Structure formats: structure tokens, C-alpha cells
Amino acid sequence: MSNLTAHTHAGNHSALSLSDAPYRAWLVAIVGHADAIASEFAYGKRKDATVDTIYDIASLTKLFTTVGVLKQIDTGKTQLQERVSKYVPSFGVNGKKEITILMLLTHTSGFDADPAP
């Protein structure tokens, strides 16, 4: 692709000092544009990382969820003060009817941190 820069071209990443640090966490990056993968690369010393390595990203999903919700707000499709039950009616049972999108995103909904199964 013509719009790749020195930073996004995978061939330039073997010289990064990051790849020489054995205490660093694994890293896999994929740069995409439209419907194509422009570049992909992986680092990791403890175990070899590949572009197919699966990671447990746990709480990092909160960041992606927040970005997705904020995009919906930016386009006018929802608001932070909207009740979640407006979009997912079954969510509103058992005393959760008043919980808003903002409450979920800011962890102020009153849910237990680690509810029992």
C-alpha cells in the first residue's frame, strides 16, 4: 500500500529495541485500511508471539466498548443518560430498570464487583 509509513511497515520493526527486551510483554499489531490488512507484526521473548497468538485482554474490552458507545452518541443514536433497558428490555428486570449507559461505562451501576455465579 502506498500510504504505509516507516512506522507501519512490518519490515522496519525487527530493529526496534522493544524486541530485545526479555521482560516486555508480547505484542501483536495489525494495521488495517478499508478491507485490507496493510501490515502485521508480532514481538515476544518469553514465548514466540505470532500474528495468530491469542491473548486474554480482559478489562481492555471496556475501552473498546466505551469507544463504540461514544461513537453512537456522536452520531446521535443514543445518549449517556439513556436507560440500558431502552435498548435491551430484558436487562431491566430484577431492579435494573433505572441503570443508564453512563452508569455502566463508569462502573456506578451498583453491580457487585465479582458476583457469585
MDTraj code that builds the backbone (N, CA, C; nanometers):
import mdtraj as md
import numpy as np

residues = "MET SER ASN LEU THR ALA HIS THR HIS ALA GLY ASN HIS SER ALA LEU SER LEU SER ASP ALA PRO TYR ARG ALA TRP LEU VAL ALA ILE VAL GLY HIS ALA ASP ALA ILE ALA SER GLU PHE ALA TYR GLY LYS ARG LYS ASP ALA THR VAL ASP THR ILE TYR ASP ILE ALA SER LEU THR LYS LEU PHE THR THR VAL GLY VAL LEU LYS GLN ILE ASP THR GLY LYS THR GLN LEU GLN GLU ARG VAL SER LYS TYR VAL PRO SER PHE GLY VAL ASN GLY LYS LYS GLU ILE THR ILE LEU MET LEU LEU THR HIS THR SER GLY PHE ASP ALA ASP PRO ALA PRO".split()
xyz = np.array([
    [0.0846, -0.1187, 0.0000],
    [0.0000, 0.0000, 0.0000],
    [0.0885, 0.1241, 0.0000],
    [0.0489, 0.2222, -0.0732],
    [0.1307, 0.3421, -0.0872],
    [0.1296, 0.4316, 0.0354],
    [0.0313, 0.4179, 0.1233],
    [0.0242, 0.5079, 0.2377],
    [0.0922, 0.4520, 0.3624],
    [0.1672, 0.3429, 0.3516],
    [0.2414, 0.2917, 0.4663],
    [0.3578, 0.3842, 0.4966],
    [0.3795, 0.4100, 0.6235],
    [0.4942, 0.4909, 0.6642],
    [0.6010, 0.3983, 0.7192],
    [0.7154, 0.4546, 0.7541],
    [0.8227, 0.3749, 0.8130],
    [0.7770, 0.3079, 0.9420],
    [0.6827, 0.3695, 1.0120],
    [0.6358, 0.3140, 1.1388],
    [0.5353, 0.2014, 1.1203],
    [0.4634, 0.1989, 1.0106],
    [0.3617, 0.0957, 0.9925],
    [0.4077, -0.0195, 0.9034],
    [0.5205, -0.0071, 0.8396],
    [0.5689, -0.1140, 0.7533],
    [0.6369, -0.2208, 0.8384],
    [0.5889, -0.3434, 0.8300],
    [0.6375, -0.4520, 0.9159],
    [0.7868, -0.4778, 0.9008],
    [0.8420, -0.4547, 0.7849],
    [0.9838, -0.4789, 0.7622],
    [1.0751, -0.3926, 0.8463],
    [1.0262, -0.2824, 0.8969],
    [1.1075, -0.1918, 0.9777],
    [1.1037, -0.2243, 1.1262],
    [1.0306, -0.3239, 1.1670],
    [1.0114, -0.3464, 1.3097],
    [1.1109, -0.4411, 1.3731],
    [1.1900, -0.5113, 1.2946],
    [1.2852, -0.6047, 1.3537],
    [1.3961, -0.5325, 1.4277],
    [1.4213, -0.4073, 1.3978],
    [1.5285, -0.3325, 1.4621],
    [1.4836, -0.2607, 1.5887],
    [1.3577, -0.2662, 1.6238],
    [1.3100, -0.1963, 1.7429],
    [1.3724, -0.2538, 1.8691],
    [1.4123, -0.1670, 1.9616],
    [1.4713, -0.2138, 2.0867],
    [1.3714, -0.2955, 2.1678],
    [1.2439, -0.2742, 2.1456],
    [1.1406, -0.3499, 2.2155],
    [1.1603, -0.4998, 2.1964],
    [1.2045, -0.5402, 2.0797],
    [1.2195, -0.6828, 2.0520],
    [1.3369, -0.7441, 2.1279],
    [1.4267, -0.6626, 2.1817],
    [1.5423, -0.7126, 2.2552],
    [1.5206, -0.7162, 2.4058],
    [1.4073, -0.6729, 2.4551],
    [1.3821, -0.6663, 2.5989],
    [1.3066, -0.7912, 2.6440],
    [1.3735, -0.8840, 2.7141],
    [1.3083, -1.0099, 2.7513],
    [1.1954, -0.9942, 2.8527],
    [1.1907, -0.8832, 2.9232],
    [1.0873, -0.8620, 3.0243],
    [0.9626, -0.7978, 2.9667],
    [0.9633, -0.7639, 2.8438],
    [0.8482, -0.6989, 2.7810],
    [0.7367, -0.7991, 2.7549],
    [0.6161, -0.7503, 2.7620],
    [0.5004, -0.8345, 2.7294],
    [0.4957, -0.8583, 2.5792],
    [0.4194, -0.9557, 2.5407],
    [0.4004, -0.9811, 2.3982],
    [0.3251, -0.8668, 2.3347],
    [0.3429, -0.8538, 2.2080],
    [0.2733, -0.7500, 2.1336],
    [0.2439, -0.8021, 1.9945],
    [0.1227, -0.7835, 1.9514],
    [0.0858, -0.8119, 1.8136],
    [0.0109, -0.6899, 1.7641],
    [0.0480, -0.6407, 1.6482],
    [-0.0203, -0.5241, 1.5922],
    [-0.0601, -0.5538, 1.4484],
    [-0.1775, -0.5095, 1.4143],
    [-0.2265, -0.5212, 1.2772],
    [-0.2756, -0.3838, 1.2356],
    [-0.2256, -0.3359, 1.1245],
    [-0.2673, -0.2069, 1.0710],
    [-0.3564, -0.2348, 0.9515],
    [-0.4794, -0.1877, 0.9594],
    [-0.5735, -0.2124, 0.8515],
    [-0.6207, -0.0845, 0.7868],
    [-0.6623, -0.0965, 0.6641],
    [-0.7204, 0.0161, 0.5914],
    [-0.8279, -0.0394, 0.4994],
    [-0.9475, 0.0163, 0.5101],
    [-1.0616, -0.0315, 0.4320],
    [-1.0815, -0.1797, 0.4615],
    [-1.0757, -0.2634, 0.3613],
    [-1.0972, -0.4068, 0.3810],
    [-0.9681, -0.4878, 0.3754],
    [-0.8539, -0.4209, 0.3873],
    [-0.7271, -0.4917, 0.3719],
    [-0.6371, -0.4734, 0.4937],
    [-0.5556, -0.5736, 0.5201],
    [-0.4523, -0.5618, 0.6225],
    [-0.3301, -0.5029, 0.5545],
    [-0.2870, -0.3861, 0.6024],
    [-0.1738, -0.3175, 0.5417],
    [-0.0416, -0.3692, 0.5962],
    [-0.0400, -0.4059, 0.7234],
    [0.0826, -0.4511, 0.7866],
    [0.0456, -0.5313, 0.9109],
    [0.1273, -0.6288, 0.9449],
    [0.1066, -0.7033, 1.0685],
    [0.2423, -0.7479, 1.1204],
    [0.2601, -0.7454, 1.2521],
    [0.3869, -0.7852, 1.3114],
    [0.3648, -0.8289, 1.4551],
    [0.4621, -0.9021, 1.5084],
    [0.4495, -0.9555, 1.6439],
    [0.5855, -0.9551, 1.7129],
    [0.5839, -0.9353, 1.8467],
    [0.7043, -0.9404, 1.9288],
    [0.6755, -1.0241, 2.0517],
    [0.7764, -1.0816, 2.1074],
    [0.7626, -1.1531, 2.2329],
    [0.8855, -1.2374, 2.2581],
    [0.9373, -1.2338, 2.3798],
    [1.0585, -1.3082, 2.4104],
    [1.0338, -1.4330, 2.4944],
    [0.9417, -1.4250, 2.5895],
    [0.9206, -1.5400, 2.6762],
    [0.8727, -1.6598, 2.5943],
    [0.7745, -1.6364, 2.5126],
    [0.7277, -1.7330, 2.4136],
    [0.7227, -1.6560, 2.2829],
    [0.7488, -1.7233, 2.1750],
    [0.7387, -1.6546, 2.0468],
    [0.5948, -1.6110, 2.0231],
    [0.5786, -1.4854, 1.9863],
    [0.4466, -1.4332, 1.9508],
    [0.4339, -1.4349, 1.7994],
    [0.3169, -1.4682, 1.7525],
    [0.2882, -1.4637, 1.6095],
    [0.1618, -1.3812, 1.5906],
    [0.1272, -1.3526, 1.4680],
    [0.0042, -1.2771, 1.4427],
    [-0.1192, -1.3601, 1.4749],
    [-0.1034, -1.4882, 1.5029],
    [-0.2151, -1.5746, 1.5417],
    [-0.2213, -1.6008, 1.6925],
    [-0.1302, -1.5422, 1.7703],
    [-0.1289, -1.5620, 1.9152],
    [-0.2568, -1.5056, 1.9764],
    [-0.3178, -1.5825, 2.0663],
    [-0.4406, -1.5402, 2.1335],
    [-0.4043, -1.4857, 2.2706],
    [-0.4590, -1.3695, 2.3059],
    [-0.4321, -1.3046, 2.4334],
    [-0.5607, -1.2903, 2.5135],
    [-0.5478, -1.2967, 2.6449],
    [-0.6594, -1.2671, 2.7343],
    [-0.6532, -1.1174, 2.7621],
    [-0.7383, -1.0405, 2.6964],
    [-0.7312, -0.8952, 2.7108],
    [-0.8217, -0.8426, 2.8210],
    [-0.9033, -0.9286, 2.8786],
    [-0.9844, -0.8980, 2.9975],
    [-1.0417, -0.7569, 2.9965],
    [-1.0009, -0.6746, 3.0905],
    [-1.0613, -0.5423, 3.1089],
    [-1.0359, -0.4466, 2.9934],
    [-0.9470, -0.4808, 2.9036],
    [-0.9230, -0.3938, 2.7890],
    [-1.0470, -0.3813, 2.7015],
    [-1.1378, -0.4777, 2.7110],
    [-1.2605, -0.4706, 2.6323],
    [-1.3452, -0.3500, 2.6729],
    [-1.3283, -0.3031, 2.7965],
    [-1.4031, -0.1852, 2.8423],
    [-1.3699, -0.0637, 2.7564],
    [-1.2436, -0.0506, 2.7197],
    [-1.2014, 0.0605, 2.6352],
    [-1.2716, 0.0557, 2.4999],
    [-1.2746, -0.0606, 2.4385],
    [-1.3379, -0.0734, 2.3074],
    [-1.4889, -0.0518, 2.3154],
    [-1.5497, -0.1009, 2.4232],
    [-1.6929, -0.0795, 2.4430],
    [-1.7225, 0.0689, 2.4564],
    [-1.6425, 0.1388, 2.5366],
    [-1.6625, 0.2824, 2.5567],
    [-1.6483, 0.3581, 2.4254],
    [-1.5480, 0.3258, 2.3471],
    [-1.5291, 0.3930, 2.2179],
    [-1.6496, 0.3685, 2.1278],
    [-1.6982, 0.2456, 2.1235],
    [-1.8155, 0.2143, 2.0415],
    [-1.9391, 0.2907, 2.0852],
    [-1.9615, 0.2975, 2.2165],
    [-2.0776, 0.3709, 2.2684],
    [-2.0636, 0.5198, 2.2392],
    [-1.9447, 0.5748, 2.2587],
    [-1.9252, 0.7177, 2.2326],
    [-1.9447, 0.7512, 2.0850],
    [-1.9109, 0.6590, 1.9964],
    [-1.9384, 0.6809, 1.8539],
    [-2.0887, 0.6862, 1.8290],
    [-2.1647, 0.6006, 1.8979],
    [-2.3105, 0.6023, 1.8844],
    [-2.3681, 0.7336, 1.9372],
    [-2.3110, 0.7849, 2.0440],
    [-2.3548, 0.9134, 2.0991],
    [-2.3220, 1.0253, 2.0013],
    [-2.2019, 1.0209, 1.9441],
    [-2.1587, 1.1239, 1.8495],
    [-2.2489, 1.1299, 1.7271],
    [-2.3033, 1.0169, 1.6858],
    [-2.3926, 1.0148, 1.5693],
    [-2.5382, 1.0388, 1.6075],
    [-2.5630, 1.0613, 1.7365],
    [-2.6986, 1.0913, 1.7821],
    [-2.7878, 0.9701, 1.8012],
    [-2.7315, 0.8504, 1.8001],
    [-2.8125, 0.7291, 1.8122],
    [-2.8475, 0.6948, 1.9565],
    [-2.7751, 0.7496, 2.0517],
    [-2.8050, 0.7277, 2.1931],
    [-2.7475, 0.8423, 2.2748],
    [-2.7733, 0.8406, 2.4046],
    [-2.7203, 0.9407, 2.4976],
    [-2.6739, 0.8694, 2.6235],
    [-2.5785, 0.9290, 2.6935],
    [-2.5263, 0.8672, 2.8147],
    [-2.6333, 0.8449, 2.9207],
    [-2.7330, 0.9326, 2.9264],
    [-2.8359, 0.9218, 3.0297],
    [-2.9500, 0.8265, 2.9927],
    [-2.9439, 0.7657, 2.8760],
    [-3.0474, 0.6696, 2.8359],
    [-3.0387, 0.5448, 2.9233],
    [-3.1527, 0.4878, 2.9535],
    [-3.1561, 0.3617, 3.0272],
    [-3.1155, 0.2476, 2.9342],
    [-3.0366, 0.1572, 2.9864],
    [-2.9938, 0.0407, 2.9090],
    [-3.1153, -0.0409, 2.8658],
    [-3.2168, -0.0460, 2.9518],
    [-3.3367, -0.1253, 2.9219],
    [-3.4132, -0.0731, 2.8002],
    [-3.3858, 0.0497, 2.7584],
    [-3.4484, 0.1015, 2.6361],
    [-3.4009, 0.0205, 2.5151],
    [-3.2767, -0.0221, 2.5174],
    [-3.2165, -0.0947, 2.4060],
    [-3.2172, -0.2459, 2.4268],
    [-3.2126, -0.2875, 2.5537],
    [-3.2149, -0.4297, 2.5883],
    [-3.3214, -0.4474, 2.6963],
    [-3.4482, -0.4613, 2.6560],
    [-3.5574, -0.4673, 2.7536],
    [-3.5383, -0.5720, 2.8635],
    [-3.4835, -0.6859, 2.8297],
    [-3.4648, -0.7908, 2.9306],
    [-3.3632, -0.7515, 3.0376],
    [-3.2815, -0.6512, 3.0105],
    [-3.1843, -0.6035, 3.1094],
    [-3.2538, -0.5373, 3.2276],
    [-3.3714, -0.4815, 3.2058],
    [-3.4407, -0.4033, 3.3071],
    [-3.5082, -0.4811, 3.4184],
    [-3.4951, -0.6119, 3.4215],
    [-3.5586, -0.6912, 3.5277],
    [-3.4727, -0.6927, 3.6538],
    [-3.5320, -0.7358, 3.7632],
    [-3.4607, -0.7515, 3.8907],
    [-3.3967, -0.6219, 3.9406],
    [-3.4703, -0.5116, 3.9291],
    [-3.4241, -0.3850, 3.9844],
    [-3.3212, -0.3101, 3.9023],
    [-3.3036, -0.3469, 3.7763],
    [-3.2021, -0.2808, 3.6937],
    [-3.2614, -0.1832, 3.5926],
    [-3.3893, -0.1554, 3.6028],
    [-3.4570, -0.0725, 3.5028],
    [-3.3992, 0.0686, 3.4927],
    [-3.3508, 0.1252, 3.6019],
    [-3.3026, 0.2635, 3.6031],
    [-3.1548, 0.2783, 3.5659],
    [-3.0862, 0.1703, 3.5418],
    [-2.9428, 0.1780, 3.5115],
    [-2.9221, 0.2393, 3.3733],
    [-2.8340, 0.3397, 3.3685],
    [-2.8076, 0.4117, 3.2437],
    [-2.6775, 0.3639, 3.1787],
    [-2.6610, 0.4050, 3.0554],
    [-2.5371, 0.3754, 2.9832],
    [-2.4187, 0.4347, 3.0580],
    [-2.4329, 0.5580, 3.1049],
    [-2.3251, 0.6229, 3.1801],
    [-2.2871, 0.5412, 3.3036],
    [-2.3861, 0.4901, 3.3741],
    [-2.3579, 0.4099, 3.4937],
    [-2.2743, 0.2866, 3.4601],
    [-2.3062, 0.2219, 3.3493],
    [-2.2283, 0.1040, 3.3107],
    [-2.0863, 0.1420, 3.2716],
    [-2.0721, 0.2488, 3.1946],
    [-1.9391, 0.2882, 3.1483],
    [-1.8501, 0.3397, 3.2601],
    [-1.9091, 0.3947, 3.3655],
    [-1.8300, 0.4500, 3.4763],
    [-1.8320, 0.3603, 3.5997],
    [-1.8854, 0.2417, 3.5859],
    [-1.8886, 0.1435, 3.6953],
    [-1.9608, 0.1971, 3.8184],
    [-2.0710, 0.2669, 3.7960],
    [-2.1501, 0.3222, 3.9063],
    [-2.2926, 0.2670, 3.9061],
    [-2.3117, 0.1513, 3.8464],
    [-2.4456, 0.0924, 3.8358],
    [-2.4888, 0.0215, 3.9633],
    [-2.3952, -0.0063, 4.0520],
    [-2.4277, -0.0781, 4.1741],
    [-2.4087, -0.2277, 4.1644],
    [-2.3615, -0.2770, 4.0505],
    [-2.3334, -0.4199, 4.0374],
    [-2.2190, -0.4585, 4.1306],
    [-2.2244, -0.5799, 4.1847],
    [-2.1125, -0.6309, 4.2632],
    [-1.9914, -0.6454, 4.1721],
    [-1.8731, -0.6226, 4.2288],
    [-1.7503, -0.6342, 4.1507],
    [-1.7284, -0.7766, 4.1012],
    [-1.7638, -0.8741, 4.1811],
    [-1.7444, -1.0136, 4.1436],
    [-1.8660, -1.0935, 4.1887],
    [-1.9743, -1.0841, 4.1127],
    [-2.0971, -1.1519, 4.1557],
    [-2.0808, -1.3033, 4.1598],
    [-2.1515, -1.3632, 4.2506],
    [-2.1489, -1.5094, 4.2610],
    [-2.2164, -1.5705, 4.1387],
    [-2.1665, -1.6854, 4.0931],
    [-2.2264, -1.7484, 3.9740],
    [-2.3679, -1.7959, 3.9982],
])
top = md.Topology()
chain = top.add_chain()
for i, resn in enumerate(residues, 1):
    res = top.add_residue(resn, chain, resSeq=i)
    for name in ("N", "CA", "C"):
        top.add_atom(name, md.element.get_by_symbol(name[0]), res)
traj = md.Trajectory(xyz[None], top)
